[in-house]
Amino acid sequence: MKFVLWGTYCDNALERRTPFREEHLAGLRRQKEEGILLTLGPTEGSTHVFGIYEAESLELVESLVKGDVYWRNGIWTAVDIYPWIQAF
């Protein structure tokens, strides 16, 4: 199944993420190599985050997102994950 993530960043995210960035990117690389993460990144201005995952369950995606250093340290302030049907 595919899932879409939509979330928000904290104020001053570019500055506040600095101590956590390498750990965050390493985790995303692992997810990408495992074929779970298709794409993820910020909107211009780093106010929102968007991602697409392919996984066996919503619970798996939720656990990856909630385990991310950005979530654990308040860089991501809210995330919503939805099952997604890719039409094209």
Order of alpha helices (4+ residues) and beta strands (2+ residues): beta-alpha-alpha-beta-beta-alpha-alpha-beta
